[in-house]
Structures are given as structure tokens and as C-alpha cells.
Amino acid sequence: MTSTYEELPRLMSLMTGDEKHSAAATSTLDVIWVLHDRVLSLGPGEDRDRFLLSKGHGPMAYYAVLAARGLVPEEWLTDWGSFESPLGLHPDRNLVPGVEISSGSLGHGLPLAVGTALGLRARGVDSRVVVLVGDAELDEGSNAEALALAAARGLDALTVVVVDNRSASFTTPGRIVARFVAEGWAYAVVDGHDHDALASALSARPGRPNVVVADVSGPVRPVAPAPSTHPEDAR
Amino acid sequence: MNPRQQFAATASALVREDPSVALVYAEISGQFLGEVERDHPDRVVNVGIREQLLVNVGAGMALAGLRPIVHTFSSFLVERAFEQVKLGFGHQGVGGVLVGVGGSFDVAAGGRTHQAPGDMALLDTLPGISLHAPSTSAEVDAALRAAIASDGLDYLRVVAQTNEVSYPHRPGRFHVVRRVPGAPVVLAVGPALDAVLAATADRPATVLYANTIRPFDPAGLRAVVDVPEVVLVEPWTAGTSAHAVAEALREVPHRLLALGVDRRHELRRYGRPEEHVAAHGLDAAGLRASIAGFLAAGSLRAIS
């Protein structure tokens, strides 16, 4: 990583034009940052871990992290969404370096992740596949199809992280976890702004598909002190 | 071996021959695929009755570097899961080989739910897709092997209706089955060929045959249009390739009769496949009457 967490608000302000639109106010920022900074082994190789952003809307946090990683030039951020820009309101893997899937329409990322995990296993590649979904996105029925097969095929390389900002309609308490547990997934529920808790939960490989619910519905915290960039310190 | 069994046999052989080939299906045709699934459980995956997942699992495997064959009835593969085809393959920019069975008429007694006359028109909206209508078991084998050897997005429409003669697989070049200089041209697509040949046996007509309809063959069509009358016969939604004919002949004044499955009314009948073919005017008698009426209706004149 070429930048630190403290630089993310400035990178995001290049897109929002609003310094007060603080980093922590974006529900996915902490999860994406922790995954990239402390959990996943990323790079250009075939054996890299895969991060799939299924919830493609509101991609500022993702673009900011890609800029922090040096994959996206900072100057791309200022005119994102324009005709000339590779950065759209939904990301396109064919246009943006480091982006594993083009997303925007909800309910595609988890099924694609299941296929990716199956394909990597068939090729003998032991990479992790982590897919970020929103809590409301889980209402797309395609996810129900995918999480059943993932458990049936024992896809232990697969982790779903649900960023839960309570945006789903017609919900009931505990339903997110219950859906996964019913199919035999391992699970954890953590504070979605707590970097150490996120790093610990997202680093786990419990031997079966794993869901981490990152609860971001609580009070927004001030930007945390600089976290270590050494994975060993996260454990 | 009928075309569907041929598909299963060739797909199984390809999985055995090539470690980069995967086969994903959704219960349908499982009776033909058990053996290869037992031998290659990592690359042959039955996803159950989950067609949205079927397509995106295939796309995910393509993202992981495999060449997937994705298979079920055309109605569920293309129509139910169309957005998965559009985004999982098309928009991601990865390739795969979609193989649908059933087509427009195979499951005539099953009714509308199991008939997909609109599959080709839907898929035709995806930039760069190759659309194949192999119409004998030998053509199925050749088309599937060629599609696997390429790296794009291919759709094979495998149906029970067959033609008498097999033609080589050569995308982008139509076959000239009968050449009559100075006569109207009939372009027969997929298993419509035999009925076209029977319908035109007693009248001068040049007959082209396409077992791949995308890419189209504009030069091949132009080369045989001597008089300004073209008949297009497709055993799916009528007029699906009319825009391709128009594009090929944009500098040539012409009349076009586009025959196929009626797009104005739902037939709402059961029965046998040949009864459905006849109901849509795609049997030899129906084609003969339509073509005669079209040619008798007059030739092209200047509008003044």
C-alpha cells in the first residue's frame, strides 16, 4: 500500500468535492481498506486473492483504496463519471486496473464468486475469494441460489462480507446470519468500523464458506489512528 | 445419436481431453452426464434447479481461467437468466459456450413455458456473440469443438429437428446449396433447410444455408442476389436476422420476406413439434405458399 488510511478522506474528497463527507461516513470504506491493507494477498498473479465488489453503487471508497494502492492515478478521481473517465458510477473490470468484476446490478457478485472459487479450485489455485455485498442486496434471490451451492460444494476459500447498514426493506432481526447458517456457513458479526475486529474476522478460514456481517449501523467513529500495515500485528 | 445426445457426448469428450474445459448444468441432461461428472467432479458441476446461478457460475469459472460450457433448456438458459448472460459474460468481457436445448418446438406438448423462440433475438442484442444452429449431430459435434477452441461468447442452439445433409462449420460464410442465376434467393437457417429445399424444388431459387447466423455473411449474400427478392427462413422469431439482411443489402434495392415463428400471437397449443412447425408456416407446404405469394405480389418498382 502506498498510502495510509488517513489519506483516504482526501482521496474521497476529490470525488465528492466535500471534505466533510468523511471517510467513515461511507459504509464500505473500512471493510475495503482492511481487506486490502491487512487481509488479502493481492497482485497481478493468477494466485492472487480475489476481491469482488458486488455492491457496485457508491464506489468512491473502492476507487479511493485503488488510488491508495497506486492502481488508479489520483487525477482519475476528479472527473469520475465523465465520458472520458474509466471510473463510472459502477466499476468496470475492463476499464479499471485491479477490479475483478464489473458490478452495479445487484445479486451478481456472489454467484460469480462461487464460480470463481470453483474454477480456481479446479485449477489447483488456493486463493481466497472475498465478495462484498450489501444487506439489501441479499434480498436478490440469486444470492440464495449461490450460498446453497457454496456450502454444498464446501467452498472453504469463499468469504462473503455483508456490509449491513440496515437498508433492506421487510427485514427481521438476525435474518442475514440465519440465511447463511441454514445452509451450513460459518459466521461472525463484527463492528464494521473496528479495524482489528474486521481484520480478525476476515482473516479466518474456518474450513467452510464463511460470512462476516460488518455492522455499520452504529455511531460513526472518528477516523481511527493509523493502523499497522503488518498482517502479523493484526492477529 | 440425436443432436442432444451428441452434445452430451462431445461435451464429455472435451472435458476429458482438455483440463481447461468446464461443464456446468442445472439438472437438465444429467442422464447423459453422470459418467464424466463422476470422473471430473471439479470441472463438471450440476448446480441444481438454479439457472441464474448456472450462468454466473460459468462466468465465474471463465474469470478463473477456464472455458465453460453452460447448459440447460434454452428457455431457462437465455430467457430466465438473460441478465446473467449479458453481465456475467458480455459485460465482464469473458467467453464461454452456452448450449441450449429445446429451441422453439422440441417441447411442443409442454407449452409456452418450455419453448424459446425468442432466444436468438435476445442474444443478438449482445455485441460480438456467435450464434450457431447446428442441424445434424455431426454439425453439433463440429460446432461445439470449434466453439471451445475459440475464446469468445458462443451460443449453440441444439434441437431435435435435423436436416438430411451435414455441412461444414465455417462461421461467417454461408453455404451455397443450390445456385440458380437470375433467381430469387432463399436463406435457410438451421433446421429450416430441408423444408426450404422441398418448398423450392419446383421453382427456380438460389438456396443458401447458414448453420452459423452470427457472424452473418453479408458478402456471401450479396454475391448471389441477382434479382431483388430475398426470402429469409428462421425457425425462431420471425425477422430475427432481417436487420442483418438489410445491412448486407443497404446499397441494393430489394424486397425481403422474413419467415419464422409468429411474433404477433402466442400459439397457445400443445401437440407435436411438426404441428407447431406447420402452424407457423415453416413446413414445406407453408413455405411454398408464402414464397409464391411474395413473388407473385410484384417486383420492386421506383416509388414516385
Interface residues (C-beta under 8 A of the other chain):
Chain A: E46 D92 R93 N94 E100 I101 S102 S105 G107 H108 P111 L112 A113 V114 G115 T116 A117 L118 G119 L120 R121 A122 R123 V125 G141 S142 E145 A146 A148 L149 R153
Chain B: A22 V24 D42 R43 V45 V47 G48 R50 Q52 L53 N56 V57 G58 A59 G60 M61 A62 L63 A64 G65 L66 E83 Q84 L87 G88 H91 Q92 G93
